[in-house]
Amino acid sequence: MRSSPAGARRILFFPLGTVLGHFTRTLALAEELDAAGHEVVIAASNASRRIASVLPPRIRLVATREMYKRAAEHSGEIAHYSPGTANDRANLEISSRMDRAEQRRRNQRMTQMMTSDAAILSDVRPHAIITDYRFTVPLMRPAPAPIFHISHILGFPSLHRRALGTVFFPLDRGHILVPGVRDIEYWRQRPPAPSAERCETLCGAFRWRGWQRLQQTEPKRSPSDVFVFFGSTGNGAQIVPWLLRKIPDRYRVHCIASGLKAPAARKNVHIARSGPLDGFLENTQVAICHGGHGTVMECIRNRTPMIIFPHNLEQLEIGRRIEAMGLGVLVKRRFDQLGANELSVIIARTIADGRLRTNLEKYSAILRRSDGAKNAAETVLRHLDSGDHAS
């Protein structure tokens, strides 16, 4: 058995387990800390047997309650696609509305999550806690251990800060481990100065290598013209079947969509249940996606132009940035308001746009310089050793 280094730490993770992109980026950091000889515990309810089967054997998984999946899938409704402070504020105000029954349901589930997580903290007694959009531990007072948050900046945080001038709880305190680079997260902007309560480390993209371990027996993907992927929060159940009907037959289409079958009328559509995005992105001409942060980082890394159909405010914000940076196209209306001819024109223009390819080459090179999970692990350990961390 591998021995632990002197001064080994016990690190407890609380990921957003209902969203696969958040969960796997947490696993990327957890595996880095495990490889360095530290004790790693991950609290999550959706750690499937398939994913758990490829985790390093020393990583311990403990069950906890999660917020129900609908809360993540249906947050941030888009009322206004056009930019502007008034529209951004209206979008944020509308997205926070919920009826009393829904509020009671969420409060009840949050209470259950707090109770579950408090019991885990009492049992594990960690030296540090790393969360990813799970707000239970920051609500506990006093903080049971130093808290680090995994959070992108481009997305809901940048929208909230621009529209309302503030950072939302709990990202308004603690140490933020950003799975991205300054050139993208803060494009043409200056990051905020650190304070006694809050600081950020721009680490680089977190990439979970477990996808390769899961796919060891999979053959190399054949080339495609269009790759379709809408993640856990992109309304894929509705938009993916629509796209597979509307994308012109001349295009070869690959898609990741669990539980979906290729249309019988089409012979050049291939659907996978899951898999590493880079295996598809390196062999396609354009990606049609929802604009999730992790998906966008993989598209940039693989120099794949994007057509983004956002389903929530965060994805709209990311899509706006992608279009402004010249890395893809943002569709500024609901998918079902778009005609097949319009979609065909968007795809053809995006594939033919050499400017997008040039810009993607630049930012792909920037992303590839950094191992985000490794940098984040070193940051956590360095700050624990020095005692210099925001509380």
HELIX and SHEET records of a PDB file:
HELIX    1   1 LEU A   20  ALA A   35  1                                  16    
HELIX    2   2 ARG A   49  ALA A   52  1                                   4    
HELIX    3   3 LYS A   69  GLU A   73  1                                   5    
HELIX    4   4 THR A   85  SER A   95  1                                  11    
HELIX    5   5 ARG A  100  VAL A  124  1                                  25    
HELIX    6   6 THR A  136  LEU A  139  1                                   4    
HELIX    7   7 PHE A  156  LEU A  164  1                                   9    
HELIX    8   8 ARG A  182  GLU A  185  1                                   4    
HELIX    9   9 GLY A  210  LEU A  214  1                                   5    
HELIX   10  10 GLY A  236  LYS A  246  1                                  11    
HELIX   11  11 LEU A  277  LEU A  281  1                                   5    
HELIX   12  12 HIS A  293  ARG A  301  1                                   9    
HELIX   13  13 LEU A  313  ALA A  324  1                                  12    
HELIX   14  14 PHE A  335  GLN A  337  5                                   3    
HELIX   15  15 ALA A  340  ALA A  352  1                                  13    
HELIX   16  16 GLY A  354  ARG A  368  1                                  15    
HELIX   17  17 GLY A  372  SER A  386  1                                  15    
SHEET    1   A 7 ARG A  60  VAL A  62  0                                        
SHEET    2   A 7 GLU A  39  ALA A  43  1                                        
SHEET    3   A 7 ARG A  10  PHE A  14  1                                        
SHEET    4   A 7 ALA A 128  THR A 131  1                                        
SHEET    5   A 7 ILE A 147  ILE A 150  1                                        
SHEET    6   A 7 GLY A 174  VAL A 178  1                                        
SHEET    7   A 7 ARG A 198  LEU A 202  1                                        
SHEET    1   B 6 VAL A 269  ALA A 272  0                                        
SHEET    2   B 6 VAL A 253  ILE A 256  1                                        
SHEET    3   B 6 VAL A 226  PHE A 229  1                                        
SHEET    4   B 6 VAL A 286  CYS A 289  1                                        
SHEET    5   B 6 MET A 306  ILE A 308  1                                        
SHEET    6   B 6 GLY A 328  LEU A 330  1                                        
END                                                                             
